[in-house]
Amino acid sequence: MGIAEEAHNVRVLGSGDQTIVLAHGFGTDQSVWKHLIPHLVEEYRVVLYDNMGAGTTNPDYFDFERYSTLEGYAYDVIAILEELQIQTCVYVGHSVSAMIGAVASITRPDLFTKLVAVSASPRYVNDPDYYGGFEQDDLLQLFDAMKSNYKAWCDGFAPLAVGGDMESVAVQEFSRTLFNMRPDIALSVAQTIFCSDMRPILAHVTLPCHIIQSMKDLAVPVVVAEYLHQNISGESIVEVMATEGHLPQLSSPDIVIPILLRHIRYNIAV
């Protein structure tokens, strides 16, 4: 096993001709894909990994400078694909990992056939001509809450992010993976994500993009999916699902899995 594979807990399942890479978002780990995996392994080679900083990774490997931008994570993706000698893949990125995949695809377009973006946003902060869903003050309060009592923040943030029932298994699952992160790393990662502005890179994304979004999502307003669609250079398609929350693959798998499978299997008609 290579260095990148070991550091990111890489798992390769199934043995199809085509490779699907599943990349998780903030506060989760590869377990967020547990409902989707059984539907893929018969047909595809499936690659799972954990982003550096996830509670399942060794915190000693977390380089605060490297991961102060999404480029650091994108280079990790490229390193994993190179170690596994993957020629090309369908990359399914959830939340921040959709943007990480976009950055990686600009650097190495040869490694990707298409991007499937779930709950993706290029910028979370509102601008005069852009609605991202958060004001700067909202984020400062969020970061302060993370600093003052991380456990309490996790308990409050998880149900808001997942949406729906406070007692649901999905909320408990997200609370668990969120709390597994070391608090100082979680704060650093949250600051990197929420303060990032990836809008300028969208014009350089030339791959086909499938943009999949919940109709109600605390972190990503529906208009953001349309913004991505309008600003990505490559062919793109948007599907807004009848789901709530930022982790629909965990909270509403019955709705989401068939939609994800359709977007993984079929290409956009040009």
NUZALUM-793049 format. One record per atom (N, C-alpha, C): z, y, x. Coordinates in steps of 0.05 Angstrom, whole numbers, plus 5000, padded with zeros to 4 digits. Layout:
// residues N
ZYX/...
***
This chain:
// residues 270
500049765017/500050005000/500050255018/498350445010/498150695026/500550885021/500651095037/502851285035/502851415008/500551514999/500451654973/501151454950/500151214952/500751014931/503750964929/505050934952/507850874951/509451114941/508851354951/510351594943/510151654913/507851574902/507351644873/507651404855/508851184865/509250944848/506750854834/504550854849/501950784837/501950494827/500850454803/500450184792/497550164783/496349934790/493549884781/493649634763/492749674738/492749454718/489949404709/489449164698/486749094688/484749074710/482249014702/480248964723/477349014713/477049224697/474349284688/472649424709/470049454703/468249594722/468949894724/469950004702/470450294701/473450334705/474150554719/476950614725/477850854708/480150814695/481351034680/483951114694/484251364700/486651464713/488251614692/490851544689/492551674669/494651844684/494652104679/496352294693/498152434673/500752424679/502752534660/503452824665/504752944645/505553234647/508353274656/509253524654/511953604664/514153464648/516153374663/518553264651/518252964643/515852854647/515452574641/514752424666/513952164663/512952004684/510851824672/509851634687/507651464677/508351314652/510951284646/511751134621/510851274596/510051534598/509151674574/506551544562/505151384578/502651254570/503150974559/505550894555/506150614549/504750504524/504250684504/502950594480/499950564484/498850704502/495950704507/495050474525/496650414545/495950214566/494949944555/496349824535/495449564525/492649564514/491749794504/489049824492/486849854513/487649904538/485749954560/485349724579/487449564584/487449374606/485449144603/484649084578/482648874574/479948954584/479449214582/476749324586/476349474612/478549594622/478349774645/480349704667/479749824690/481749834711/483350094706/485950064703/487650294696/489450374719/489350624727/491050724749/493150904737/495750844743/497951014735/499451114760/500451354758/502051454781/503951664770/505951734786/507851944779/507352194797/507352424784/507152674799/509652704816/509252824839/511552874857/513453064843/516052994844/518053144829/519053004804/517452824793/518352664770/520852514779/522552454759/525152324765/524852054778/522551934776/521951664788/521151684817/520551924827/519651954854/522052034872/521651984898/523752044917/523952354921/526152484914/526352774916/525952874944/526552704964/526152784992/523252854999/521452734983/518552784988/517553044975/519253164959/518353404944/518453644963/516053754968/515753984986/515454234968/517454404968/517554634950/515154824954/514254844979/512055024985/509354894975/508954644982/506554504974/506154504944/508354464929/508154444900/508754704886/508454924901/508755194888/506155274874/503955114879/501455154865/500454884856/498554884837/497554634826/495654494846/494754644866/493054524887/494454304901/497054334906/498554124920/498453864905/498653874878/498453634862/495653524861/493653704861/490853624860/490153464886/491153554909/490653404934/491953124933/494253104919/495552844915/493652654900/492452754878/490652594862/488352494879/487152674895/484952604912/485752394932/488152424944/489152234964/489551954951/490551944927/490951694913/488251554908/486351704898/483751594892/482351494918/482751644939/481551554965/482851304976/485551294974/486951054984/486150804968/485750844942/484950614925/481850554926/480550724942/477550704946/476150704919/476950894902/475650924876/473351114879/470951014871/468551174874/468351394853/469151324828/469151524806/470951414784/472051604768/473851524747/473651704723/474651614700/475151784677/478151864680/478552124682/481252224687/482452334661/484652214653/486052304628/488552454637/488552714633/490852884643/492353004620/494952954620/496653074599/497953324609/497853534592/499153784598/498353904625/500153954644/499454074669/497453894685/497653634681/495853454696/492853494688/492353604664/489653664657/488553874676/490154084681/489254294699/489254194728/491054014735/491053904762/488453744766/487653594746/485153444747/482753634749/482853854735/480754054736/480454164765/482654224777/482654324805/481454104824/482453854820/481453634837/478453594833/477553624809/474653574803/472853794815/473954024819/472354244832/472054174862/474254074874/474254004902/472553764907/472853554890/471353304894/470153204868/468053334858/466853264833/465752974832/465152874856/464052594858/466052384849/468652454850/470752254844/471152224814/469952404798/470552404769/468052384752/468152214731/465952204712/466352414690/468752434681/469452634661/472452674659/473252894647/476052964643/476752944614/478952814608/480052814581/482752964582/482853194570/485153374572/486753364547/489353284549/491153264526/493253484528/493453654508/495453864507/495354044532/492954124539/492454284563/492454584559/493354724579/493255014578/492755134606/490955334608/490455454634/492455674640/493855774619/495855984623/497655994598/500256004603/502255984582/503156264572/502756464589/503756734583/501556894569/502457044549/500557224534/499557444553/497057524547/495757744561/494657924539/493958174545/492858344524/490458204510/488858064525/486457934513/486657634511/489057524513/489357234514/492057154501/492056954484/494456854472/495256584483/497356584500/498156334513/500656214499/502056384483/504356284467/507056384476/507256484501/509856574512/509656864522/511757004518/512157264531/513657214557/513357404576/514757374602/517757334598/518857484579/521757464574/522657184564/520857064548/521456784539/521856604563/520056634582/520156454606/522656514623/523356764626/525756834641/528256714628/528356724602/530656594588/530656294592/528256174591/527955884595/528955804623/528055954643/528955894671/531955934674/532956144662/535856194664/537455974651/536555874628/537855654615/537855394632/535555354645/535355124663/537355144686/537655384697/539455434719/542355394711/543055494688/545855514681/547055244672/545555084657/546554814649/544154644643/543254494663/540754344661/540854134639/543153984637/543353774617/543153894589/544554114584/544454244558/541554344552/540254444573/537554544569/535654304561/535954084575/534353844569/534753764540/537253754531/537953674504/536753854483/536454114490/535354304471/532354314472/531254284496/528354314500/526754074490/527853834494/526453584487/525553584458/527353624439/526453614411/524453834404/524754074416/522754284411/520054214422/519954094445/517354024457/516053794443/517653594436/516453354423/515853414394/517453584381/517053644352/518153414335/518453474309/519253264291/522253204292/522952954287/525652864284/527252874309/529553004308/531353034331/532352764342/532552574324/533552314332/531352114340/528952204340/526652014345/526851884373/525651654375/525451514400/523951684421/521851824412/520251994430/521952214442/523652344426/525452554436/527352444456/528552214449/530452084468/529052014494/526651914492/525151834516/524452074533/523652304521/523052544536/525552664548/527752654533/530352754544/531052594569/530652334568/531352154590/529752224615/527052244612/525352294636/525752584647/526352764628/526853044636/529453054652/531552924642/534152934655/534152784682/532252594685/532052444710/531052614733/529852844727/528953024748/531353164761/531153204787/533353364800/533053644790/535253774781/535154034768/533654254784/534054264811/532754474826/529754424828/528954164829/526054094829/524854154802/526254084780/525254134753/524754434749/526654594759/526354884756/523854984771/523554894796/521254974813/518654894800/518554644789/516054544777/515454704752/517554764735/517154914711/516155194717/517255324738/516355584746/513455584755/512655384771/509955354780/508055334756/508755164737/506955114714/506855354696/509155454687/509155664667/508155934678/508255964704/507356224715/504556204727/503255964724/500555934735/498456064716/496356144728/494056244713/491556114724/490655914710/488355754719/485755844706/485856064691/483356154677/481056194696/481456314720/479156364738/477756114747/479055884747/477655634757/475855504736/476255574711/474855434689/471855444692/470855674702/467955704705/466855514727/468655404743/467755224765/467954924757/469054874733/469354594724/466654514711/465254344725/462554264716/462353994702/464553844703/464653584690/464853604660/463953404645/464453394616/467453384611/468353544592/471153554585/471653504556/473453314550/474353254523/477053374520/477353574502/479753734499/481153644473/483553524476/484953404453/487553544450/488153634426/490453814421/491753764395/494453774394/495953764369/495554024354/495653994327/495254244311/497754424313/500054304320/502454464324/503854374349/504054564368/505154494395/506654734405/509254704410/510854914420/509755054445/508554884463/507754994489/504855094489/503154984471/500255054472/499255114444/498655374438/497455434412/494655314410/493855254386/491155134382/488955304393/489255564392/487055744402/486555704432/488455594446/488155544475/485955324479/485955124462/483954904464/481155024461/480855214442/478255344438/477555514462/479555644474/479155804498/478055634521/479255404525/478255214545/475355134540/474855074515/472154984506/470055204513/470755454508/468955674512/468555744542/470555684558/470455784586/469955584607/470055324600/469355114620/466255104623/465255084647/462355084652/461054834642/462354604646/461154354638/461054324608/459654114598/459654054570/462553994561/463254094537/466054034528/466054004498/468153874489/468553824460/471453844454/472153954431/474953984423/475553804399/477853674400/478853534376/481753614372/482253734348/485053804341/486053584323/488253464331/489353234316/491453324296/491753164276/493753214255/496553124265/497353224288/499853154301/501453404307/504053364311/505753584320/506853514348/507253714364/508753674389/506953664413/508153684436/506853704462/506353434475/507553224464/507252954475/506352764453/504052814441/503152664418/502652364424/501952304449/501452024456/504051864455/506352004456/508951874455/510051884427/509752114413/510952154387/509252064363/506652064367/504851984345/502651784354/503451564367/501451394379/499351284359/500251234335/498351114315/495951304310/496451564311/494251754307/492751794333/494251824355/493151914380/491551694395/492551454395/491251244411/488351204404/487651164377/484851134370/483151374379/484251614377/482751854385/482251854416/484351794431/484051774460/482051564468/482151334455/480251114462/477351204457/477051344435/474351434428/473251624449/474951814458/474152004478/473751884506/475351674512/475051534537/472351384538/471751254515/469451074514/466751224512/466751444497/464151564490/463851824504/461351874512/460752124526/459752334506/460152584513/459252804496/456252794494/455252814470/452352824466/451353104474/449553104494/448553364504/446353454486/
***
